[in-house]
């Protein structure tokens, strides 16, 4: 089964059930909740993401020669898409998300549960941004019935943000702002990843995502005011770093890009709801399996609206998406038009 399998050429298990495998990969991202929060109490967001990205990049050393050979032949527009993924979704978005957790821990302990739930539940907006960007950049056009459900999801998100208090504390608003920024960038990453897969394999796409993010993360770390730079690290942090690097990082992302190579970006955006679904279980399960966090009533209403909206959109997905050109066709047409 070749890595270059396109959407519509469903010859293997992953290709036939690609959306399901994307949901599995997204659910694996929920393991992040077991490792990252502990690190946010000891290190800055840029410190955490830099080491995480470095560990994952080193894991691609065994296939370095293969990736280099392929990238030498890759279209320049695929390079641009990969650079966007490395800078935005991987570097900046992951730092924003980690910083949102840091702000969540600055509120009083009585409010931290609600803020943490808000941070994770706002990820439910990702399909809305993802579908919109797929329409804009990949020509996956959507019919009018999409937009009322998108508006309902936005209303639910507003209830989550202001669940505890209409005049939400500054830390809570900052946490919401950071995670929303990360969600927008991750949605762009889905679209750019689908586009890049039209010119390079899922292995190279995965590797370049993390390798290209390294210099950006180093600059962010050095430019962060009041940052301790390379101090504060401890051997005791290694299990947490390995956990976030290997499970929600390396394994989940390789599986994700393999499945994305056979899935449209708008479909993938909804399949990625496996992430908040798994996170909801992590947050609600009793210790030591989860956090056993209580949820505010208005937050529950907002979450129900979000889940209802994205579920309806998920069932409507097949008839909502009007077939557009595949990423490979977009790359070829772009190359022809520029020649």
C-alpha positions in Angstrom: 0.0 0.0 0.0 1.8 3.1 -1.2 2.1 6.3 0.8 0.9 8.4 -2.2 -2.7 7.0 -2.1 -5.1 9.8 -3.0 -8.7 10.4 -1.8 -10.8 8.2 -4.0 -8.1 5.5 -4.4 -9.2 3.5 -1.4 -7.2 0.3 -1.7 -6.3 -0.5 1.9 -7.8 -0.5 5.4 -6.7 3.0 6.3 -7.9 4.3 3.0 -11.3 2.7 3.3 -11.9 3.9 6.8 -9.7 7.0 6.7 -12.2 9.3 8.6 -12.3 6.7 11.4 -8.6 6.5 11.7 -8.4 10.3 11.8 -10.8 10.1 14.8 -8.6 7.5 16.4 -5.5 9.7 15.9 -7.4 12.7 17.3 -8.5 10.7 20.3 -4.8 10.0 21.0 -4.2 13.7 21.2 -6.3 13.6 24.4 -3.4 11.8 26.1 -1.8 15.3 26.2 -4.0 16.1 29.2 -2.1 13.5 31.3 1.3 15.0 30.6 1.2 18.7 29.6 -0.6 20.3 32.6 2.1 19.1 35.0 4.8 20.7 32.9 2.9 24.0 32.7 3.4 24.4 36.5 7.2 24.2 36.1 8.1 25.6 32.7 7.0 28.3 30.2 4.9 27.3 27.2 7.8 28.0 24.8 10.2 25.8 26.9 7.8 22.9 26.9 6.9 23.0 23.1 10.6 23.4 22.1 11.7 20.2 23.9 8.6 18.3 22.8 9.2 19.3 19.1 12.9 18.4 19.4 12.2 14.9 20.7 9.7 14.2 17.9 12.1 15.6 15.3 14.9 13.2 16.5 12.5 10.3 16.1 12.5 10.9 12.3 16.3 10.4 12.0 15.9 6.8 10.7 14.0 8.1 7.7 16.0 11.3 7.2 17.6 10.2 3.9 14.2 9.2 2.4 12.7 12.5 3.5 15.6 14.6 2.1 15.4 12.8 -1.3 11.6 13.4 -1.5 11.7 17.0 -0.5 14.3 17.7 -3.2 11.7 16.7 -5.8 8.8 18.3 -4.0 6.9 21.2 -5.7 7.7 24.6 -4.3 4.1 25.1 -3.3 4.2 22.0 -1.2 7.2 23.5 0.5 5.2 26.7 1.2 2.3 24.6 2.6 4.7 22.7 4.9 6.4 25.9 6.1 2.9 27.3 7.0 2.2 24.1 9.0 5.5 24.2 10.8 5.3 27.9 11.7 1.6 28.2 12.5 -0.2 25.0 13.5 2.9 23.3 15.1 5.0 26.2 16.5 2.7 29.1 17.3 -0.6 27.1 17.9 1.0 24.6 20.3 2.6 27.4 22.3 -0.7 29.3 22.4 -2.5 26.1 23.6 0.1 25.4 26.2 -0.1 29.1 27.4 -3.9 28.8 27.7 -3.3 25.9 30.2 -0.9 28.1 32.1 -3.5 30.8 32.4 -6.1 28.2 33.4 -4.0 27.4 36.4 -3.7 31.1 37.5 -7.3 31.3 38.5 -8.5 30.2 42.0 -8.7 26.5 42.4 -12.5 26.8 42.7 -12.6 28.1 39.1 -9.8 26.1 37.5 -12.0 23.2 36.6 -14.4 25.3 34.6 -11.5 27.2 32.8 -9.8 23.9 31.9 -13.0 22.5 30.5 -13.4 25.7 28.5 -9.9 25.4 27.1 -10.6 21.9 25.9 -14.3 22.3 24.8 -13.5 25.3 22.6 -11.7 22.9 20.3 -15.2 21.9 19.1 -15.0 25.1 16.9 -12.2 23.6 14.9 -14.5 21.9 12.3 -16.2 25.2 11.6 -12.9 27.0 10.8 -11.6 23.9 9.0 -14.6 23.6 6.7 -14.5 27.3 5.9 -10.8 27.2 5.0 -11.3 24.0 3.0 -14.0 25.9 1.0 -11.7 28.9 0.6 -8.4 27.2 -0.3 -9.3 23.7 -1.5 -12.6 24.7 -3.3 -14.6 22.2 -1.1 -17.7 24.3 -1.5 -20.6 24.0 1.1 -24.3 24.7 0.7 -26.2 27.3 2.7 -27.5 24.7 5.3 -24.0 24.7 6.8 -24.0 28.2 8.1 -27.0 28.1 10.6 -25.2 25.2 12.4 -22.0 27.1 12.4 -23.8 30.1 14.0 -25.3 27.7 16.6 -21.8 26.4 17.4 -20.5 29.9 17.9 -23.4 30.7 20.3 -22.5 27.6 22.3 -18.9 28.7 22.4 -19.9 32.0 23.8 -21.8 30.3 26.6 -18.7 28.2 27.5 -16.5 31.3 27.6 -18.8 33.1 30.0 -20.2 30.1 31.9 -19.0 31.2 35.3 -19.5 35.0 35.1 -20.5 37.3 32.3 -17.6 39.6 33.4 -15.2 36.7 33.1 -11.9 37.0 35.0 -9.0 38.2 32.9 -7.2 34.9 33.1 -10.2 33.1 31.8 -10.6 35.4 28.9 -6.9 35.1 28.1 -7.1 31.3 28.2 -10.1 31.4 25.8 -8.3 33.8 23.4 -5.2 31.7 23.3 -7.0 28.5 22.7 -9.2 30.0 20.0 -6.1 31.3 18.2 -4.6 27.8 18.4 -7.9 26.3 17.0 -7.8 28.6 14.0 -4.2 27.7 13.3 -4.9 24.0 13.7 -7.8 24.2 11.3 -5.4 25.9 8.8 -3.0 23.1 9.4 -5.6 20.5 8.3 -6.2 22.3 5.1 -2.5 23.0 4.4 -1.6 19.4 5.3 -4.2 18.1 2.8 -2.7 20.4 0.2 0.9 19.3 0.9 -0.1 15.6 0.7 -0.8 16.3 -3.0 3.0 16.5 -3.6 4.8 14.6 -0.8 4.2 11.5 1.3 2.6 11.4 4.8 6.0 10.5 6.3 7.7 13.6 4.9 4.7 15.8 5.8 4.9 14.5 9.4 8.6 15.0 9.6 8.7 18.5 8.0 5.9 19.7 10.3 8.2 19.3 13.4 11.6 20.0 11.8 10.5 23.3 10.3 8.9 24.3 13.6 12.2 24.0 15.5 13.9 27.3 14.5 10.6 29.1 15.0 10.2 27.7 18.5 13.8 28.6 19.4 13.1 32.2 18.3 9.9 32.3 20.3 11.8 31.0 23.4 14.6 33.6 23.1 12.1 36.4 22.4 9.7 35.6 25.3 10.0 38.4 27.9 11.0 37.1 31.3 11.7 33.7 29.9 14.2 31.5 31.8 15.5 30.3 28.5 17.1 26.9 29.1 16.8 26.8 32.9 14.2 25.0 34.9 14.5 21.7 33.2 14.8 18.5 35.4 15.2 14.8 34.9 11.9 14.2 36.6 10.2 15.9 33.7 11.4 13.4 31.2 8.4 11.0 31.5 6.0 13.8 30.8 8.1 15.0 27.8 8.3 11.5 26.4 4.5 11.1 26.9 3.5 14.2 25.0 6.1 13.7 22.3 5.4 10.0 21.5 1.7 9.5 22.0 -0.2 12.7 21.0 2.9 13.8 19.0 4.7 11.2 16.9 2.4 8.3 16.8 -0.9 10.3 16.5 0.5 12.7 13.9 1.9 10.0 11.6 -1.4 8.1 11.7 -3.3 11.4 11.2 -1.4 12.4 8.0 -1.5 8.8 6.6 -5.3 8.9 7.0 -5.6 12.5 5.8 -4.0 11.5 2.5 -7.3 9.7 1.7 -9.7 12.2 3.3 -11.0 15.6 2.3 -10.0 18.5 4.6 -13.6 19.3 5.5 -14.4 15.7 6.4 -11.2 15.5 8.5 -12.2 18.6 10.4 -15.2 16.8 11.7 -13.4 13.5 12.2 -11.0 15.3 14.5 -13.9 15.7 17.0 -12.5 12.5 18.4 -10.1 14.8 20.3 -12.7 16.8 22.4 -14.8 13.7 22.8 -11.9 11.8 24.4 -10.9 14.8 26.4 -14.4 15.1 27.9 -14.0 11.5 29.2 -10.6 12.4 30.6 -12.0 15.5 32.4 -15.0 13.7 33.8 -13.5 10.4 34.9 -12.7 9.9 38.6 -9.0 10.1 39.7 -6.6 8.6 39.0 -8.1 7.9 35.5 -9.2 11.5 35.0 -9.7 14.8 36.7 -13.3 14.5 38.1 -13.9 18.1 37.3 -17.4 19.6 37.9 -19.0 21.5 35.0 -21.0 24.7 35.3 -24.7 24.5 34.2 -24.3 27.2 31.4 -21.2 25.5 30.3 -23.1 22.3 29.9 -25.7 24.1 27.8 -23.0 25.6 25.6 -21.3 22.3 25.2 -24.6 20.6 24.2 -25.2 23.3 21.6 -21.7 22.8 20.2 -22.0 19.0 20.1 -25.5 19.2 18.5 -24.3 21.6 15.9 -21.2 19.7 14.9 -23.1 16.4 15.0 -25.7 17.7 12.6 -23.0 19.0 10.3 -21.3 15.6 10.5 -24.4 13.8 9.3 -24.9 16.4 6.6 -21.3 16.2 5.5 -21.7 13.9 2.4 -24.4 16.0 0.8 -22.9 19.3 2.0 -19.6 19.0 0.4 -19.6 19.7 -3.4 -16.7 17.8 -4.9 -13.8 20.1 -5.8 -10.3 19.4 -7.3 -8.0 17.3 -5.3 -4.8 18.7 -3.8 -2.7 17.0 -6.5 -4.8 18.7 -9.2 -4.5 22.0 -7.4 -0.7 21.7 -7.3 -0.5 20.7 -10.9 -2.8 23.5 -12.0 -0.8 26.0 -10.0 2.5 24.8 -11.6 1.0 25.1 -15.1 -0.5 28.5 -14.5 2.8 29.9 -13.2 4.8 28.5 -16.2 
